[in-house]
Amino acid sequence: MGRTVRLTATVTPEDDGLYCARCVQVEVACEGHSVDEALDRLRQALEHYFERRPVPHPPQCPPIVVPIEVRLPE
């Protein structure tokens, strides 16, 4: 059995009733009908992803995840 790495995920509800879980450290995302399903799918996708790629070094401090507002042109 391999080692465990702690990554950060965000989960966003979508208009179609699904949830999108995204990993902050690498470009991997999955959808599910619930938060738990989306996270389970993301976990599986990340495990598959790291079978072929190096695991990123964990940051010294965990990322700060915050909403941000931007102005769009009219």
Contact map, one row per residue, 1 for C-alpha under 8 A:
11100000000000000000000000000000000000000000000000000000000000000000000000
11110000000000000000000000000000000000000000000000000000000000000000000000
11111000000000000000000000000000000000000000000000000000000000000000000000
01111100000000000000000000000000000000000000000000000000000000000000000000
00111110000000000000000000000000000000000000000000000000010000000000000000
00011111000000000000000000000000000000000000000000000000010000000000000000
00001111100000000000001110000000000000000000000000000000010000000000000000
00000111110000000000001110000000000000000000000000000000000001100000000000
00000011111000000000111100000000000000000000000000000000000000000000000000
00000001111100000000111100000000000000000000000000000000000000000000000000
00000000111110000011110000000000001001100000000000000000000000000000000000
00000000011111000011100000000000000000000000000000000000000000000000000000
00000000001111101111000000000000000000000000000000000000000000000000000000
00000000000111111111000000000000000000000000000000000000000000000000000000
00000000000011111100000000000000000000000000000000000000000000000000000000
00000000000001111100000000000000000000000000000000000000000000000000000000
00000000000011111110000000000000100000000000000000000000000000000000000000
00000000000011111111000000000011110000000000000000000000000000000000000000
00000000001111001111100000000011111001000000000000000000000000000000000000
00000000001111000111110000001111000001000000000000000000000000000000000000
00000000111100000011111000001110001001100100000000000000000000000000000000
00000000111000000001111100111100000000000100000000000000000000000000000000
00000011110000000000111111111000000000000100000000000000000000000000000000
00000011110000000000011111100000000000000000000000000000000000000000000000
00000011000000000000001111100000000000000000000000000001000000000000000000
00000000000000000000001111110000000000000000000000000000000000000000000000
00000000000000000000011111111000000000000000000000000000000000000000000000
00000000000000000000011001111100000000000100110000000000000000000000000000
00000000000000000001111000111110000000000100000000000000000000000000000000
00000000000000000001110000011111000001101100100000000000000000000000000000
00000000000000000111100000001111100011001100000000000000000000000000000000
00000000000000000111000000000111111111101000000000000000000000000000000000
00000000000000001110000000000011111011000000000000000000000000000000000000
00000000000000000110000000000001111111000000000000000000000000000000000000
00000000001000000010100000000001111111100000000000000000000000000000000000
00000000000000000000000000000001011111110000000000000000000000000000000000
00000000000000000000000000000011111111111000000000000000000000000000000000
00000000001000000011100000000111111111111100000000000000000000000000000000
00000000001000000000100000000101001111111110000000000000000000000000000000
00000000000000000000000000000000000111111111000000000000000000000000000000
00000000000000000000000000000111000011111111100000000000000000000000000000
00000000000000000000111000011110000001111111110000000000000000000000000000
00000000000000000000000000000000000000111111111000000000000000000000000000
00000000000000000000000000000000000000011111111100000000000000000000000000
00000000000000000000000000010100000000001111111110000000000000000000000000
00000000000000000000000000010000000000000111111111000000000000000000000000
00000000000000000000000000000000000000000011111111100000000000000000000000
00000000000000000000000000000000000000000001111111110000000000000000000000
00000000000000000000000000000000000000000000111111111000000000000000000000
00000000000000000000000000000000000000000000011111111110000000000000000000
00000000000000000000000000000000000000000000001111111000000000000000000000
00000000000000000000000000000000000000000000000111111100000000000000000000
00000000000000000000000000000000000000000000000011111110000000000000000000
00000000000000000000000000000000000000000000000001011111000000000000000000
00000000000000000000000000000000000000000000000001001111100000000000000000
00000000000000000000000010000000000000000000000000000111110000000000000000
00000000000000000000000000000000000000000000000000000011111000000000000000
00001110000000000000000000000000000000000000000000000001111100000000000000
00000000000000000000000000000000000000000000000000000000111111100000000000
00000000000000000000000000000000000000000000000000000000011111000000000000
00000000000000000000000000000000000000000000000000000000001111100000000000
00000001000000000000000000000000000000000000000000000000001111110000000000
00000001000000000000000000000000000000000000000000000000001011111000000000
00000000000000000000000000000000000000000000000000000000000001111100000000
00000000000000000000000000000000000000000000000000000000000000111110000000
00000000000000000000000000000000000000000000000000000000000000011111000000
00000000000000000000000000000000000000000000000000000000000000001111100000
00000000000000000000000000000000000000000000000000000000000000000111110000
00000000000000000000000000000000000000000000000000000000000000000011111000
00000000000000000000000000000000000000000000000000000000000000000001111100
00000000000000000000000000000000000000000000000000000000000000000000111110
00000000000000000000000000000000000000000000000000000000000000000000011111
00000000000000000000000000000000000000000000000000000000000000000000001111
00000000000000000000000000000000000000000000000000000000000000000000000111
